[in-house]
C-alpha cells in the first residue's frame, strides 16, 4: 500500500476498469486539476499526481514492496491493474503546495520504515529531527488513517491529515494517529520544494498509445490462457474417454473369463486408475483384481485374463 492522507474527495471507490483512463486524465488536465489519483489493487498500489493540470509524478509499488516503478513504467502498470479489474480508484484534490510535499514524500529515501509505535517514543523522534536539522517527512499511519509532518532543516513546515487540502500550521501528532491500535511510522529524507524538478508526463508523451498497447498485450495474454485452458480441457476429456474405453474393454474381458462377478470387481479395482492412466496405478489395478478374482477362479485363468487386459491396453 501507499499510505497518504485523503484530501478533498472528488471521486471515490471508482472501478477504473470501466474508464478510459487516458481520456479521464485528459479531462483532469483540461480542468487544471491539482491533487492525486490513488489506485489500490491486489497486485499493489499506484499514485498519479497532478499540479495545475500537469501530470508531475506517477509511482507504483507492488504488494510486497519488492518492486517500485516510476514515471511511464508506473503509468503502464497502473493501466494494467486497472484493465485487469479488481482495482479501486480514489481521486482527491489538494493545494499546489501540498502536492509538492506529497511528490517529495513519494520520491523520498527511507530512514525508518514500518516502525511499530507501541513501544516507540514519537516525541523523542520529533526532537531529534529538530536537533539534527533534517529535511524529512514523518508519516504515521494505520490501515485506515495517515498523517504527515514535513520538516525543512529541522523546522516543521506543516501537518497534513485526513480530509485537508492545505498544510495545517500545528497538530499534536503523537496524541492522534500515533495512539491508534497498530499505528506505524515511516521517516523519509526528502528534497526541499526548491530542489524538486517537475516534468509534465502528459506534455512529454501521449498516454493513449501506452493504454492501447497495454490493453492489446493483456487481451493477447488472456486469449493465450483461454486457448491453453481449452486445450487442457479437451485433453482431459480425451483422456477420460480413453479411460472409459479401457474400463469397458477390461469389463468385457473379465466377463468372458470369470463372469458377472469379474465385471463387478473390475469396476471396483479400476477406481485407483486416474484419467492419465499412470503405469503404477494400472499395476495396482492388476494386483487388486487378481486378489479379488481368486474368490471365483483359479490362478491360471486369472493370469490369462490379466495378460489379455495388458495386451488390449497396449493396443489402445
C-alpha beads as a LAMMPS data file, in Angstrom:
LAMMPS data file: protein, C-alpha beads

316 atoms
315 bonds

1 atom types
1 bond types

-500.0 500.0 xlo xhi
-500.0 500.0 ylo yhi
-500.0 500.0 zlo zhi

Masses

1 110.0

Atoms # bond

1 1 1 0.000 0.000 0.000
2 1 1 0.940 3.643 -0.434
3 1 1 -0.182 5.442 2.697
4 1 1 -1.384 9.011 2.113
5 1 1 -3.930 11.148 3.935
6 1 1 -7.136 11.623 1.982
7 1 1 -7.571 15.135 0.647
8 1 1 -10.836 16.673 -0.536
9 1 1 -12.625 13.776 -2.296
10 1 1 -13.506 14.290 -5.974
11 1 1 -14.425 10.675 -6.828
12 1 1 -14.235 7.646 -4.554
13 1 1 -14.402 3.881 -4.951
14 1 1 -14.410 4.036 -8.744
15 1 1 -13.786 0.908 -10.809
16 1 1 -11.058 2.046 -13.262
17 1 1 -11.746 -0.976 -15.489
18 1 1 -14.872 0.864 -16.663
19 1 1 -12.987 4.034 -17.572
20 1 1 -10.751 5.032 -20.444
21 1 1 -8.041 6.374 -18.179
22 1 1 -6.157 8.496 -20.749
23 1 1 -9.415 10.285 -21.598
24 1 1 -10.282 10.761 -17.922
25 1 1 -6.815 12.082 -17.181
26 1 1 -7.097 14.366 -20.196
27 1 1 -10.194 15.918 -18.606
28 1 1 -8.290 16.444 -15.359
29 1 1 -5.553 18.127 -17.364
30 1 1 -8.015 20.375 -19.173
31 1 1 -9.621 21.277 -15.836
32 1 1 -6.215 22.211 -14.332
33 1 1 -6.745 19.629 -11.598
34 1 1 -4.415 19.652 -8.601
35 1 1 -4.355 16.547 -6.427
36 1 1 -3.773 12.836 -6.749
37 1 1 -5.293 9.621 -8.069
38 1 1 -4.839 6.642 -5.769
39 1 1 -5.166 3.107 -7.172
40 1 1 -5.406 0.067 -4.900
41 1 1 -5.352 -3.457 -6.328
42 1 1 -4.375 -6.973 -5.214
43 1 1 -1.113 -6.553 -7.163
44 1 1 -0.100 -3.329 -5.393
45 1 1 -0.830 0.386 -5.282
46 1 1 -0.236 3.360 -7.558
47 1 1 -0.428 7.142 -7.265
48 1 1 -0.605 9.752 -10.020
49 1 1 -0.019 13.397 -9.074
50 1 1 -1.389 16.448 -10.882
51 1 1 -0.458 20.071 -10.327
52 1 1 -2.484 22.681 -12.222
53 1 1 -3.348 20.072 -14.853
54 1 1 0.189 18.811 -15.292
55 1 1 0.937 15.169 -14.537
56 1 1 4.050 15.699 -12.435
57 1 1 4.609 12.236 -10.982
58 1 1 3.485 8.616 -11.020
59 1 1 4.578 5.736 -8.845
60 1 1 3.614 2.098 -8.418
61 1 1 4.651 -0.213 -5.564
62 1 1 3.816 -3.895 -5.708
63 1 1 2.111 -5.747 -2.859
64 1 1 5.237 -6.931 -1.042
65 1 1 7.080 -3.643 -1.736
66 1 1 9.864 -5.501 -3.561
67 1 1 9.396 -3.553 -6.802
68 1 1 8.917 0.183 -7.317
69 1 1 8.133 1.808 -10.658
70 1 1 8.054 5.499 -11.549
71 1 1 7.085 7.734 -14.490
72 1 1 5.841 5.930 -17.630
73 1 1 6.664 2.467 -16.249
74 1 1 4.379 3.208 -13.312
75 1 1 1.653 4.566 -15.588
76 1 1 1.789 1.430 -17.739
77 1 1 1.498 -0.751 -14.607
78 1 1 -1.402 1.331 -13.291
79 1 1 -3.127 0.953 -16.655
80 1 1 -2.520 -2.801 -16.446
81 1 1 -4.041 -3.312 -12.975
82 1 1 -6.966 -1.105 -13.985
83 1 1 -7.725 -3.087 -17.152
84 1 1 -7.393 -6.418 -15.343
85 1 1 -10.144 -5.422 -12.903
86 1 1 -10.244 -5.582 -9.135
87 1 1 -8.647 -2.159 -8.642
88 1 1 -10.245 0.755 -6.788
89 1 1 -9.614 4.376 -7.751
90 1 1 -9.981 7.351 -5.418
91 1 1 -9.357 10.939 -6.538
92 1 1 -8.519 13.693 -4.034
93 1 1 -7.976 17.412 -4.505
94 1 1 -5.043 19.135 -2.774
95 1 1 -3.421 22.540 -2.786
96 1 1 -0.464 23.160 -5.093
97 1 1 1.987 23.364 -2.183
98 1 1 0.689 20.156 -0.637
99 1 1 1.020 18.274 -3.935
100 1 1 4.707 19.249 -3.947
101 1 1 5.025 17.821 -0.447
102 1 1 3.395 14.559 -1.485
103 1 1 5.690 14.467 -4.531
104 1 1 8.721 14.807 -2.239
105 1 1 7.389 12.062 0.045
106 1 1 6.749 9.577 -2.764
107 1 1 10.285 10.058 -4.091
108 1 1 11.957 10.217 -0.686
109 1 1 14.537 7.862 0.830
110 1 1 13.555 5.772 3.822
111 1 1 15.451 6.409 7.050
112 1 1 12.980 4.337 9.060
113 1 1 10.245 2.068 7.767
114 1 1 7.223 0.365 9.350
115 1 1 8.334 1.264 12.877
116 1 1 5.819 -0.147 15.366
117 1 1 4.698 2.708 17.634
118 1 1 3.511 0.531 20.512
119 1 1 6.984 0.857 22.064
120 1 1 8.355 3.918 20.268
121 1 1 8.828 7.462 21.568
122 1 1 7.402 9.734 18.866
123 1 1 8.200 12.882 20.817
124 1 1 11.849 11.906 21.028
125 1 1 11.885 11.349 17.264
126 1 1 10.468 14.831 16.672
127 1 1 13.105 16.351 18.938
128 1 1 15.867 14.508 17.066
129 1 1 14.613 15.822 13.719
130 1 1 14.794 19.360 15.086
131 1 1 18.187 18.910 16.748
132 1 1 19.762 17.304 13.635
133 1 1 18.222 19.851 11.247
134 1 1 16.746 17.166 8.998
135 1 1 14.706 17.757 5.841
136 1 1 12.290 14.879 6.130
137 1 1 8.689 13.756 6.076
138 1 1 7.333 11.885 9.071
139 1 1 4.455 9.544 8.198
140 1 1 2.356 7.961 10.940
141 1 1 -0.369 5.630 9.780
142 1 1 -2.736 2.750 10.328
143 1 1 -4.650 0.822 7.691
144 1 1 -7.386 3.491 7.762
145 1 1 -5.703 6.780 8.668
146 1 1 -2.483 8.577 7.764
147 1 1 -0.869 11.791 8.956
148 1 1 2.233 13.582 7.656
149 1 1 4.572 16.223 9.065
150 1 1 7.002 17.947 6.724
151 1 1 10.294 19.340 8.019
152 1 1 12.828 21.609 6.325
153 1 1 16.211 21.601 8.084
154 1 1 14.544 20.658 11.345
155 1 1 11.813 23.283 11.077
156 1 1 8.243 21.996 10.953
157 1 1 6.623 23.284 7.750
158 1 1 3.178 21.891 8.481
159 1 1 0.898 18.993 9.138
160 1 1 -1.266 17.113 6.594
161 1 1 -4.066 14.963 7.916
162 1 1 -7.238 13.342 6.658
163 1 1 -9.706 15.469 4.725
164 1 1 -7.499 18.564 4.427
165 1 1 -6.191 20.197 1.275
166 1 1 -3.684 22.552 2.911
167 1 1 -0.862 22.090 5.384
168 1 1 -2.042 22.807 8.919
169 1 1 0.295 25.006 10.972
170 1 1 0.304 22.714 14.001
171 1 1 -1.056 19.498 15.457
172 1 1 -0.064 17.057 18.157
173 1 1 0.523 14.002 16.008
174 1 1 1.804 11.997 18.983
175 1 1 -1.681 12.028 20.520
176 1 1 -3.714 11.414 17.349
177 1 1 -2.930 8.724 14.771
178 1 1 0.049 7.541 16.810
179 1 1 -2.261 6.334 19.575
180 1 1 -4.439 4.204 17.328
181 1 1 -4.013 0.404 17.522
182 1 1 -1.455 -0.873 15.037
183 1 1 -0.015 2.566 14.261
184 1 1 3.342 2.629 12.470
185 1 1 5.892 5.242 11.490
186 1 1 7.977 5.929 8.395
187 1 1 10.695 8.566 8.242
188 1 1 11.793 9.647 4.769
189 1 1 14.527 12.027 3.733
190 1 1 13.048 14.364 1.129
191 1 1 14.107 17.211 -1.110
192 1 1 13.038 20.730 -0.257
193 1 1 10.478 22.323 -2.571
194 1 1 13.068 24.477 -4.381
195 1 1 15.111 21.370 -5.250
196 1 1 12.258 19.443 -6.859
197 1 1 12.381 19.383 -10.666
198 1 1 8.957 18.754 -12.176
199 1 1 8.195 17.319 -15.593
200 1 1 4.781 17.165 -17.241
201 1 1 4.496 13.496 -18.217
202 1 1 1.353 14.105 -20.247
203 1 1 3.002 17.021 -22.006
204 1 1 6.004 14.882 -22.918
205 1 1 4.094 11.884 -24.270
206 1 1 0.648 10.784 -25.386
207 1 1 -0.692 8.258 -22.889
208 1 1 -3.184 6.838 -25.392
209 1 1 -0.666 4.503 -27.083
210 1 1 0.502 3.209 -23.678
211 1 1 -3.126 2.450 -22.796
212 1 1 -3.807 0.756 -26.148
213 1 1 -0.572 -1.241 -26.059
214 1 1 -1.306 -2.428 -22.532
215 1 1 -4.844 -3.432 -23.490
216 1 1 -3.566 -5.305 -26.555
217 1 1 -0.948 -7.229 -24.561
218 1 1 -3.435 -8.163 -21.847
219 1 1 -6.015 -9.287 -24.399
220 1 1 -3.390 -11.401 -26.157
221 1 1 -2.343 -12.953 -22.848
222 1 1 -5.976 -13.634 -21.958
223 1 1 -6.538 -15.235 -25.357
224 1 1 -3.474 -17.451 -24.863
225 1 1 -4.686 -18.501 -21.406
226 1 1 -8.122 -19.306 -22.777
227 1 1 -6.608 -21.346 -25.625
228 1 1 -4.382 -23.219 -23.178
229 1 1 -7.343 -23.893 -20.905
230 1 1 -9.412 -25.152 -23.827
231 1 1 -6.591 -27.442 -24.977
232 1 1 -6.170 -28.738 -21.451
233 1 1 -9.902 -29.312 -21.104
234 1 1 -10.026 -31.152 -24.430
235 1 1 -7.017 -33.228 -23.459
236 1 1 -8.632 -34.121 -20.138
237 1 1 -11.838 -35.077 -21.947
238 1 1 -9.901 -37.266 -24.393
239 1 1 -8.019 -38.930 -21.564
240 1 1 -11.231 -39.618 -19.662
241 1 1 -12.828 -41.042 -22.794
242 1 1 -9.816 -43.324 -23.246
243 1 1 -10.069 -44.364 -19.603
244 1 1 -13.727 -45.257 -20.075
245 1 1 -12.941 -47.251 -23.234
246 1 1 -10.277 -49.224 -21.404
247 1 1 -12.581 -49.827 -18.460
248 1 1 -15.278 -51.105 -20.830
249 1 1 -12.750 -53.393 -22.552
250 1 1 -11.491 -54.753 -19.217
251 1 1 -15.071 -55.468 -18.095
252 1 1 -15.764 -57.448 -21.277
253 1 1 -12.555 -59.461 -20.809
254 1 1 -13.368 -60.135 -17.157
255 1 1 -16.894 -61.174 -18.088
256 1 1 -15.563 -63.619 -20.655
257 1 1 -13.149 -65.216 -18.172
258 1 1 -14.879 -65.159 -14.780
259 1 1 -18.445 -63.971 -15.436
260 1 1 -20.510 -61.187 -13.881
261 1 1 -18.505 -61.298 -10.677
262 1 1 -15.429 -60.294 -12.673
263 1 1 -17.234 -57.336 -14.232
264 1 1 -18.173 -56.010 -10.792
265 1 1 -14.646 -56.470 -9.427
266 1 1 -13.102 -54.667 -12.413
267 1 1 -15.270 -51.628 -11.657
268 1 1 -14.151 -51.647 -8.018
269 1 1 -10.452 -52.181 -8.680
270 1 1 -10.331 -49.665 -11.546
271 1 1 -11.198 -46.797 -9.178
272 1 1 -7.476 -46.439 -8.389
273 1 1 -6.756 -45.584 -12.046
274 1 1 -6.938 -41.876 -12.911
275 1 1 -7.608 -40.243 -16.270
276 1 1 -3.895 -40.030 -17.073
277 1 1 -3.606 -43.860 -16.787
278 1 1 -0.342 -43.918 -14.854
279 1 1 1.641 -47.156 -15.032
280 1 1 1.833 -47.550 -11.246
281 1 1 -1.947 -47.142 -10.946
282 1 1 -2.569 -49.775 -13.618
283 1 1 -0.149 -52.155 -11.912
284 1 1 -2.036 -51.728 -8.643
285 1 1 -5.288 -52.410 -10.513
286 1 1 -3.926 -55.687 -11.897
287 1 1 -2.736 -56.783 -8.433
288 1 1 -6.013 -55.846 -6.730
289 1 1 -8.056 -57.574 -9.435
290 1 1 -6.025 -60.781 -9.110
291 1 1 -6.718 -60.891 -5.385
292 1 1 -10.451 -60.328 -5.901
293 1 1 -10.693 -62.844 -8.739
294 1 1 -9.243 -65.639 -6.579
295 1 1 -12.631 -65.865 -4.910
296 1 1 -14.156 -67.386 -8.074
297 1 1 -11.334 -68.547 -10.355
298 1 1 -8.026 -70.363 -10.333
299 1 1 -4.672 -68.672 -10.785
300 1 1 -4.035 -69.896 -14.378
301 1 1 -7.316 -68.435 -15.633
302 1 1 -6.679 -65.214 -13.759
303 1 1 -3.226 -64.822 -15.270
304 1 1 -4.601 -65.363 -18.772
305 1 1 -7.258 -62.698 -18.110
306 1 1 -4.693 -60.200 -16.792
307 1 1 -2.358 -60.849 -19.737
308 1 1 -5.197 -60.220 -22.207
309 1 1 -6.009 -56.949 -20.423
310 1 1 -2.400 -55.807 -20.657
311 1 1 -2.251 -56.637 -24.346
312 1 1 -5.508 -54.782 -25.060
313 1 1 -4.257 -51.766 -23.118
314 1 1 -1.024 -51.688 -25.131
315 1 1 -3.062 -51.808 -28.356
316 1 1 -5.051 -48.686 -27.419

Bonds

1 1 1 2
2 1 2 3
3 1 3 4
4 1 4 5
5 1 5 6
6 1 6 7
7 1 7 8
8 1 8 9
9 1 9 10
10 1 10 11
11 1 11 12
12 1 12 13
13 1 13 14
14 1 14 15
15 1 15 16
16 1 16 17
17 1 17 18
18 1 18 19
19 1 19 20
20 1 20 21
21 1 21 22
22 1 22 23
23 1 23 24
24 1 24 25
25 1 25 26
26 1 26 27
27 1 27 28
28 1 28 29
29 1 29 30
30 1 30 31
31 1 31 32
32 1 32 33
33 1 33 34
34 1 34 35
35 1 35 36
36 1 36 37
37 1 37 38
38 1 38 39
39 1 39 40
40 1 40 41
41 1 41 42
42 1 42 43
43 1 43 44
44 1 44 45
45 1 45 46
46 1 46 47
47 1 47 48
48 1 48 49
49 1 49 50
50 1 50 51
51 1 51 52
52 1 52 53
53 1 53 54
54 1 54 55
55 1 55 56
56 1 56 57
57 1 57 58
58 1 58 59
59 1 59 60
60 1 60 61
61 1 61 62
62 1 62 63
63 1 63 64
64 1 64 65
65 1 65 66
66 1 66 67
67 1 67 68
68 1 68 69
69 1 69 70
70 1 70 71
71 1 71 72
72 1 72 73
73 1 73 74
74 1 74 75
75 1 75 76
76 1 76 77
77 1 77 78
78 1 78 79
79 1 79 80
80 1 80 81
81 1 81 82
82 1 82 83
83 1 83 84
84 1 84 85
85 1 85 86
86 1 86 87
87 1 87 88
88 1 88 89
89 1 89 90
90 1 90 91
91 1 91 92
92 1 92 93
93 1 93 94
94 1 94 95
95 1 95 96
96 1 96 97
97 1 97 98
98 1 98 99
99 1 99 100
100 1 100 101
101 1 101 102
102 1 102 103
103 1 103 104
104 1 104 105
105 1 105 106
106 1 106 107
107 1 107 108
108 1 108 109
109 1 109 110
110 1 110 111
111 1 111 112
112 1 112 113
113 1 113 114
114 1 114 115
115 1 115 116
116 1 116 117
117 1 117 118
118 1 118 119
119 1 119 120
120 1 120 121
121 1 121 122
122 1 122 123
123 1 123 124
124 1 124 125
125 1 125 126
126 1 126 127
127 1 127 128
128 1 128 129
129 1 129 130
130 1 130 131
131 1 131 132
132 1 132 133
133 1 133 134
134 1 134 135
135 1 135 136
136 1 136 137
137 1 137 138
138 1 138 139
139 1 139 140
140 1 140 141
141 1 141 142
142 1 142 143
143 1 143 144
144 1 144 145
145 1 145 146
146 1 146 147
147 1 147 148
148 1 148 149
149 1 149 150
150 1 150 151
151 1 151 152
152 1 152 153
153 1 153 154
154 1 154 155
155 1 155 156
156 1 156 157
157 1 157 158
158 1 158 159
159 1 159 160
160 1 160 161
161 1 161 162
162 1 162 163
163 1 163 164
164 1 164 165
165 1 165 166
166 1 166 167
167 1 167 168
168 1 168 169
169 1 169 170
170 1 170 171
171 1 171 172
172 1 172 173
173 1 173 174
174 1 174 175
175 1 175 176
176 1 176 177
177 1 177 178
178 1 178 179
179 1 179 180
180 1 180 181
181 1 181 182
182 1 182 183
183 1 183 184
184 1 184 185
185 1 185 186
186 1 186 187
187 1 187 188
188 1 188 189
189 1 189 190
190 1 190 191
191 1 191 192
192 1 192 193
193 1 193 194
194 1 194 195
195 1 195 196
196 1 196 197
197 1 197 198
198 1 198 199
199 1 199 200
200 1 200 201
201 1 201 202
202 1 202 203
203 1 203 204
204 1 204 205
205 1 205 206
206 1 206 207
207 1 207 208
208 1 208 209
209 1 209 210
210 1 210 211
211 1 211 212
212 1 212 213
213 1 213 214
214 1 214 215
215 1 215 216
216 1 216 217
217 1 217 218
218 1 218 219
219 1 219 220
220 1 220 221
221 1 221 222
222 1 222 223
223 1 223 224
224 1 224 225
225 1 225 226
226 1 226 227
227 1 227 228
228 1 228 229
229 1 229 230
230 1 230 231
231 1 231 232
232 1 232 233
233 1 233 234
234 1 234 235
235 1 235 236
236 1 236 237
237 1 237 238
238 1 238 239
239 1 239 240
240 1 240 241
241 1 241 242
242 1 242 243
243 1 243 244
244 1 244 245
245 1 245 246
246 1 246 247
247 1 247 248
248 1 248 249
249 1 249 250
250 1 250 251
251 1 251 252
252 1 252 253
253 1 253 254
254 1 254 255
255 1 255 256
256 1 256 257
257 1 257 258
258 1 258 259
259 1 259 260
260 1 260 261
261 1 261 262
262 1 262 263
263 1 263 264
264 1 264 265
265 1 265 266
266 1 266 267
267 1 267 268
268 1 268 269
269 1 269 270
270 1 270 271
271 1 271 272
272 1 272 273
273 1 273 274
274 1 274 275
275 1 275 276
276 1 276 277
277 1 277 278
278 1 278 279
279 1 279 280
280 1 280 281
281 1 281 282
282 1 282 283
283 1 283 284
284 1 284 285
285 1 285 286
286 1 286 287
287 1 287 288
288 1 288 289
289 1 289 290
290 1 290 291
291 1 291 292
292 1 292 293
293 1 293 294
294 1 294 295
295 1 295 296
296 1 296 297
297 1 297 298
298 1 298 299
299 1 299 300
300 1 300 301
301 1 301 302
302 1 302 303
303 1 303 304
304 1 304 305
305 1 305 306
306 1 306 307
307 1 307 308
308 1 308 309
309 1 309 310
310 1 310 311
311 1 311 312
312 1 312 313
313 1 313 314
314 1 314 315
315 1 315 316
